[in-house]
Amino acid sequence: MELKTPITLITGSLGSGKTTLLQRIMDATDQRIVLLMNEFGEIAIDSKIIQGENIEIVELVGGCVCCSLAGEFEAAVNETIEKYCPEMIVVEATGVAEADALVYEVEDNLPQVRLAGTICIVDVYASIKYPQIGYTAKTQLEAADVIVLNKTDLVAPEEVSEVERLVRNYNETALFLRTVRCRLDVNLLLGLDVSSRPVSVVRGDHSHLHSFSFTTERPLDMEKFEKVISNLPLSVYRAKGFVRFTDGSSLFNYVAGRYEFEEFPAGATQLVFIGPFLNKDHNAIMNRLRACEA
């Protein structure tokens, strides 16, 4: 009997902590793994952060693997198995991926792999700030075998419990884990044996979501940049990338109005902005960013 390659899917909203969890997995396993990393923006940011031995990274950028890049996703999985013969494939889906469609692609169109588990990361902080659950988030929660409630240090304990209560309305059978920066025992996540389940797929509409990138070789003034970031319009939900300042460079992460810097070597500024109807604020944000150039 031909052995199928296990494939683990990691879903979750934009900025929830998917890449952080990936790095935890890389640090904790010596298996031969291929990462398929899907980014909605045109610039691949996350793949430049991940490090690990016996790791190969395949990038799928500029769309979503559940719809516009579905064909490329299937081709990438097939090529990955033929080229690398991995012990496991881990897929980091973009935050707008509809998990039911992704599960369908794996179980119905990729006979050489078996679904080893679907992990959904919930940003507790963002869930308190934006409590509504849209169609995409609903599909991610319903399809999950493990639900990680992340960023629990940013809200009160009773707020974490409230988010968990809300999430359980969509999935009562998943394993629930509460984490800070996705610190957990990755053995709880890898090697799950998930029985095949029929999935009804209804394609959602991503047309309201837009992204754009900002790049420059010139260093930025940190004080001016922070002023711009602190006053971003509501159309920006997620921003990430690398920022080179006059006195050093950083990895930059912004989610739902909260941002942070982490020292990281970068030769130039490369930023991606994502959000609903972002095109209406595109030019204004770009002009403010250019004004930060030293």
C-alpha positions in Angstrom: 0.0 0.0 0.0 1.4 3.4 -1.0 2.0 5.7 2.0 0.5 9.1 1.7 2.3 12.2 2.8 0.7 13.9 5.9 -0.3 17.5 5.3 -1.2 19.9 8.2 -3.1 23.1 7.5 -2.6 26.2 9.6 -5.4 28.8 9.3 -6.3 31.9 11.2 -7.0 35.6 10.7 -4.5 38.0 9.4 -1.8 38.6 12.0 -3.1 35.9 14.4 0.3 34.2 14.8 0.5 31.6 12.1 4.1 32.3 11.2 5.1 32.3 14.9 3.5 28.9 15.3 5.4 27.7 12.2 8.7 28.7 13.7 7.7 26.9 17.0 7.1 23.7 14.9 10.5 24.2 13.1 12.3 24.5 16.4 10.7 21.4 17.9 11.0 18.8 15.1 13.8 17.2 13.1 11.5 15.8 10.5 12.0 16.6 6.8 9.3 19.2 6.2 8.2 21.3 3.3 6.4 24.6 4.1 3.9 25.9 1.6 3.5 29.6 2.6 0.6 31.5 1.0 0.6 35.3 1.3 -2.2 37.6 0.1 0.2 40.5 -0.8 2.6 40.5 -3.7 5.8 40.5 -1.5 6.7 37.4 0.5 7.5 38.5 4.0 6.9 35.4 6.2 9.2 33.0 4.3 12.2 35.3 5.1 11.6 35.0 8.8 11.3 31.2 9.1 14.5 29.3 9.9 15.2 25.6 10.5 17.2 22.5 9.5 15.7 20.0 7.0 13.2 22.7 5.9 12.2 23.6 2.4 10.0 26.6 1.7 7.6 27.0 -1.3 6.0 30.4 -1.7 2.6 31.1 -3.2 2.0 34.9 -3.2 -0.4 37.4 -4.6 -3.7 35.5 -3.9 -5.4 32.8 -1.9 -4.9 29.0 -2.1 -8.6 28.4 -1.6 -9.7 30.2 -4.7 -7.5 32.2 -7.1 -4.4 30.1 -6.5 -6.1 26.7 -6.1 -4.5 25.3 -9.3 -1.1 26.5 -8.3 -1.5 25.0 -4.8 -2.2 21.5 -6.3 0.7 21.8 -8.6 3.0 23.0 -5.7 2.0 20.0 -3.6 2.6 17.5 -6.4 6.0 19.1 -7.3 6.9 19.2 -3.6 6.4 15.4 -3.1 8.2 14.6 -6.3 11.2 16.9 -5.7 11.7 16.7 -1.9 10.0 13.5 -0.7 9.0 15.2 2.6 8.0 13.4 5.7 5.4 16.1 6.2 3.9 19.1 4.4 2.8 22.1 6.5 0.6 24.8 4.8 0.4 28.3 6.2 -2.8 29.7 4.5 -3.3 33.4 4.1 -5.6 34.9 6.7 -8.5 35.2 4.2 -8.4 31.6 3.1 -11.7 29.7 3.5 -10.8 26.5 5.3 -13.6 24.3 3.9 -12.4 25.0 0.4 -8.8 24.2 1.3 -9.8 20.9 3.1 -11.8 20.0 -0.1 -8.8 20.6 -2.3 -6.7 18.3 -0.1 -9.1 15.5 0.3 -10.7 15.4 -3.1 -7.9 16.6 -5.5 -4.7 15.5 -3.9 -4.9 11.7 -3.5 -1.2 11.3 -2.7 -1.6 13.2 0.7 -3.6 12.7 3.8 -5.0 15.4 6.0 -3.1 15.2 9.3 -5.0 18.0 10.9 -6.3 21.6 10.6 -5.2 24.1 13.1 -6.9 27.5 13.5 -5.3 30.3 15.4 -7.6 32.9 17.0 -6.3 36.3 17.8 -8.0 36.9 21.2 -7.1 40.6 21.2 -8.5 41.3 17.8 -11.6 39.2 18.6 -12.4 41.5 21.5 -11.8 44.6 19.4 -13.8 43.2 16.4 -16.2 40.6 17.9 -18.1 39.9 14.6 -17.3 36.6 12.9 -17.5 36.7 9.2 -17.9 33.8 6.7 -14.2 33.2 6.3 -13.5 33.0 10.0 -16.5 30.8 10.4 -15.1 28.3 7.9 -11.7 28.3 9.6 -13.3 27.6 13.0 -15.7 24.9 11.8 -12.9 23.0 9.9 -10.4 23.1 12.8 -9.2 20.0 14.7 -7.2 22.3 17.1 -8.1 25.8 18.0 -5.3 28.0 19.5 -6.5 31.0 21.4 -3.4 33.2 21.0 -2.4 36.6 22.5 -4.1 35.8 25.8 -1.7 38.1 27.6 -3.2 41.2 25.9 -6.7 40.9 27.4 -8.3 40.1 30.8 -8.9 36.4 31.7 -12.6 36.8 31.6 -12.3 38.2 28.0 -10.4 35.1 27.0 -13.2 33.0 28.3 -15.7 35.1 26.5 -13.9 34.6 23.2 -13.7 30.8 23.8 -17.4 30.7 24.5 -18.1 32.5 21.3 -15.8 30.3 19.3 -17.3 27.1 20.7 -20.6 28.0 19.1 -18.9 27.1 15.8 -16.9 24.1 16.9 -17.4 22.1 20.1 -15.2 19.1 19.3 -11.9 20.8 18.6 -9.0 20.7 21.1 -8.7 24.2 22.6 -5.3 25.6 23.6 -4.6 29.0 25.2 -1.3 30.6 24.4 1.0 33.6 24.5 3.0 34.0 21.2 1.9 30.4 20.3 4.0 28.8 23.0 2.8 25.2 23.2 3.8 21.6 22.9 3.8 21.1 19.2 3.4 17.3 19.7 -0.2 18.1 20.3 -0.5 19.4 16.8 1.6 17.1 14.6 0.7 13.6 13.6 -3.0 13.9 14.2 -5.0 11.2 12.4 -8.1 12.9 11.1 -10.8 10.9 9.4 -12.0 12.1 6.1 -15.1 14.3 6.4 -17.4 15.5 3.7 -17.2 19.3 3.2 -19.8 21.5 1.5 -17.9 24.3 -0.2 -19.4 27.7 -0.9 -16.9 30.1 -2.4 -16.8 33.4 -0.6 -16.1 36.8 -2.0 -12.6 38.4 -1.4 -13.2 41.3 -3.7 -13.5 43.8 -0.9 -10.0 42.9 0.4 -7.0 44.8 -1.1 -3.3 45.0 -0.6 -0.4 47.1 -1.6 3.3 47.2 -0.9 5.7 50.0 -0.1 9.4 49.5 -0.7 12.4 51.9 -0.5 16.1 51.7 -0.3 16.3 54.9 1.7 16.2 54.7 5.5 13.1 55.9 7.4 12.8 58.3 10.2 11.5 56.2 13.1 9.5 59.0 14.8 7.8 60.0 11.6 7.1 56.3 10.7 5.5 55.6 14.1 3.3 58.7 13.7 2.1 57.4 10.4 1.4 53.9 11.8 -0.4 55.3 14.9 -2.8 57.1 12.6 -3.6 54.5 9.9 -7.2 54.4 8.7 -9.6 51.6 9.7 -9.1 50.2 6.1 -5.7 48.8 7.3 -6.3 45.7 9.3 -2.9 44.1 8.8 0.6 45.4 7.9 3.9 43.6 8.1 7.4 43.6 6.7 10.9 45.0 7.3 11.7 48.6 8.1 15.2 50.1 7.8 15.7 53.1 10.0 18.6 55.5 10.2 20.0 53.6 13.2 19.1 50.0 12.4 16.4 47.7 11.0 13.3 45.9 12.4 10.7 43.3 11.6 7.4 45.2 11.8 4.0 43.7 12.6 0.7 45.5 12.8 -2.7 43.9 13.6 -6.0 45.7 14.4 -4.4 48.9 15.5 -1.6 47.3 17.6 2.0 47.2 16.3 5.4 46.1 17.4 9.0 46.1 16.3 11.6 43.3 16.6 15.2 43.8 15.7 15.9 42.1 12.4 18.5 42.5 9.7 17.1 44.1 6.6 18.9 46.0 3.7 15.7 47.8 2.6 12.2 48.6 3.7 9.6 46.2 2.4 6.1 46.5 3.8 2.7 45.0 2.9 -0.6 46.5 3.9 -3.9 44.5 3.8 -7.5 45.5 4.6 -11.1 46.0 3.4 -11.5 48.6 0.7 -7.9 49.6 1.2 -7.7 51.0 -2.3 -9.5 54.2 -1.3 -6.7 55.1 1.1 -3.8 53.7 -0.9 -2.4 57.0 -2.3 -2.7 58.9 1.0 -0.8 56.2 2.9 1.9 55.9 0.3 2.5 59.7 0.4 2.7 59.6 4.2 5.2 56.8 4.1 7.4 58.5 1.4 7.5 61.6 3.7 9.2 59.3 6.3 12.2 58.8 4.1 15.4 60.3 5.7 
